[in-house]
Amino acid sequence: MSNFGIATSAICGRDLSVGLAFFICSMLSISCGTATADEFKAVRERLAVSTDMTQIDIEVVGSTSQLPQFHRLIPGLVVRFRLARAYVGLYAEHEPGFEIFNIGVDLETASPMSLFETAILGPRFGKDIPGIPKLLPEEVRRRNIRMSIHSDDRAEYLRKFGEKLAGCHGDVLVENDMWVYERRADCPGLGSRTFGRVVQMDATLLTKIECEEWLPPSWARCKTAFPFEGFTVRLNFDRDLLSRWREVVSFSAAFLKSKQYPTQ
């Protein structure tokens, strides 16, 4: 079974819902409803890395900016999650609309990445965690899928950005539905010492994948973005997974859907 198959099975065991994950679970006759439970109580504080598996509630409220002088809430734009604390890094003010929500997920098992990272920290800071193997550092990095949602990152911006990319690639696909990103005058720039790909995220959306070129394979990362519930999700993954970018995006979207708390 592929890594994606293993991870999808793991997520389905955690109440997956719609989208690609729903299709897969339906084919396997597995129930995949969204998370349901008692009263939703959003965390309104800063959360650092943890291995705590207690379930917590996270709310990201859409806004025009995280700068107070330009800040205005976007009516109806909100996404909620209920998931284990160990997945989460969070910055949140007491007032809504200033959230930066970060999570780390293991591609192989859909478990919190913090568990694997803590297991290999060494005798002073690390600890044994039942069921979590002590992997080689390069394997931890390869399996590490990072996602973030910012309250002022709306999906409409991602689509406007995609419109600019239509003229930023050649005519020939290089591999796995990717075009080489071409540095043209009217195209959004790439970072220093990086290379880019343009991909068709869905029927109407082009987006960019930008990868570090100068770091060795076990350290180099790629970044892209995809839309989710009106927000843009920033996605960061190992460069060795570039050829499997679509699997990585599908896995990430399915994971978020599985942890989503239904809004009224």
HELIX and SHEET records of a PDB file:
HELIX    1   1 ASN A    3  CYS A   12  1                                  10    
HELIX    2   2 GLY A   19  MET A   27  1                                   9    
HELIX    3   3 PRO A   68  PHE A   70  5                                   3    
HELIX    4   4 ARG A   85  TYR A   87  5                                   3    
HELIX    5   5 MET A  113  ALA A  119  1                                   7    
HELIX    6   6 PRO A  137  ARG A  143  1                                   7    
HELIX    7   7 ALA A  155  LYS A  164  1                                  10    
HELIX    8   8 LEU A  165  GLY A  167  5                                   3    
HELIX    9   9 ARG A  239  ARG A  244  5                                   6    
HELIX   10  10 TRP A  245  LYS A  259  1                                  15    
SHEET    1   A 3 GLN A  55  SER A  63  0                                        
SHEET    2   A 3 LEU A  73  ALA A  84 -1                                        
SHEET    3   A 3 GLN A 260  TYR A 261 -1                                        
SHEET    1   B 9 VAL A  88  TYR A  91  0                                        
SHEET    2   B 9 ILE A 100  ASP A 106 -1                                        
SHEET    3   B 9 ASN A 144  ARG A 154 -1                                        
SHEET    4   B 9 PHE A 231  ASP A 238 -1                                        
SHEET    5   B 9 ARG A 221  PHE A 228 -1                                        
SHEET    6   B 9 LEU A 205  GLU A 212 -1                                        
SHEET    7   B 9 THR A 194  ASP A 202 -1                                        
SHEET    8   B 9 MET A 178  TYR A 181 -1                                        
SHEET    9   B 9 HIS A 169  GLU A 175 -1                                        
END                                                                             
